[in-house]
Amino acid sequence: QVQLVESGGGLVQPGGSLRLSCAASISIFSIYSMGWYRQAPGKQRELVADITSGGRTNYADSVKGRFTISRDNGKKTVYLQMNSLKSEDTAVYYCKVVNPITSLAYWGQGTQVTVSS
């Protein structure tokens, strides 16, 4: 049973920063690709950033240069450092992991990020 627990969301002013964390209960965390997605009210869920088992990263154009995804295999945790936050970054942020053998995907419960003055 894979469990993902996100934390670090909250209310922040425009231009501020937050760091999201996603702790995974996975036996061999290092082989999994991890990703952060977000869903704003009335919009579809979209990819924010992902990172492969080898550390290769990919970002949505809207967050390039502002967000950084990283992983700590020893702590079985993936992070999303978000800087220069904008009101349009407001959304529920979800962590996703994909089993590289079965291709099954697992999602966390989500954490709310609100950017507002």
C-alpha positions in Angstrom: 0.0 0.0 0.0 1.5 3.3 -1.2 0.8 6.3 0.9 1.8 9.9 0.1 1.5 12.7 2.6 1.9 16.3 1.5 2.7 19.2 3.8 3.9 22.7 3.6 1.0 24.5 2.0 -0.6 27.7 3.3 -1.3 31.3 2.7 1.5 33.5 1.4 1.7 37.0 -0.1 2.6 37.5 -3.7 6.3 37.3 -4.2 6.7 35.0 -1.2 8.0 31.5 -1.0 6.8 28.1 0.3 8.3 24.6 0.3 6.1 21.6 -0.2 7.1 18.2 1.0 5.7 14.8 0.0 6.7 11.8 2.2 6.2 8.4 0.6 5.7 5.0 2.2 7.5 3.1 -0.6 9.9 0.3 0.0 12.3 1.2 -2.9 11.6 5.0 -3.2 14.7 5.6 -5.4 13.3 3.8 -8.4 10.1 5.9 -8.6 9.5 9.0 -10.7 7.8 11.7 -8.6 5.7 14.6 -9.6 3.8 17.6 -8.3 0.5 18.6 -9.9 -2.0 21.3 -9.1 -5.6 22.0 -9.6 -7.2 25.4 -9.3 -10.9 25.9 -8.9 -12.8 25.2 -12.1 -9.6 24.1 -13.9 -8.1 20.7 -14.8 -5.3 19.2 -12.8 -2.0 20.1 -14.4 1.6 19.1 -14.1 3.8 21.5 -12.2 7.1 19.6 -12.1 8.4 16.0 -12.1 11.7 14.3 -11.3 12.9 10.9 -12.5 14.7 8.3 -10.5 17.9 9.6 -12.1 17.2 13.1 -11.0 16.1 14.5 -14.4 13.6 17.3 -13.9 10.8 18.8 -16.0 8.8 21.9 -15.4 5.7 23.6 -16.7 6.5 26.7 -18.5 4.5 28.8 -16.1 6.8 27.9 -13.2 10.2 27.6 -14.8 12.8 29.7 -13.0 10.6 30.1 -9.9 10.0 26.5 -8.7 12.5 23.7 -8.0 11.7 20.1 -7.5 14.1 17.9 -5.7 14.2 14.5 -3.9 15.8 13.0 -0.9 15.9 9.2 -1.4 17.1 8.6 2.1 14.1 10.4 3.6 11.8 9.1 0.8 10.6 12.6 0.3 10.1 14.9 -2.7 10.1 18.6 -2.4 8.8 21.6 -4.3 10.5 24.9 -3.5 8.2 27.7 -4.8 9.6 31.2 -5.0 8.2 34.4 -6.4 4.7 33.1 -6.0 1.9 34.7 -7.9 -1.8 34.7 -7.4 -2.2 32.4 -10.3 -0.2 29.8 -8.4 -3.2 29.4 -6.0 -4.4 25.8 -6.2 -4.4 22.5 -4.4 -1.1 20.8 -4.9 -0.8 17.1 -5.3 2.1 14.7 -5.1 2.1 11.8 -7.6 4.3 8.7 -7.8 4.4 6.2 -10.6 5.5 2.6 -10.1 8.0 2.0 -12.9 7.2 -1.7 -13.1 3.4 -1.7 -13.0 2.9 1.9 -14.3 0.3 2.3 -11.5 0.0 5.9 -10.2 -0.7 7.0 -6.7 -1.8 10.4 -5.4 -1.5 12.2 -2.2 -4.4 14.0 -0.5 -3.3 17.4 -1.6 -2.3 20.6 0.2 -3.8 24.0 -0.4 -1.6 26.9 -1.5 -3.1 30.3 -1.5 -1.3 33.4 -2.8 -3.0 36.5 -1.8 -2.3 39.9 -0.2 
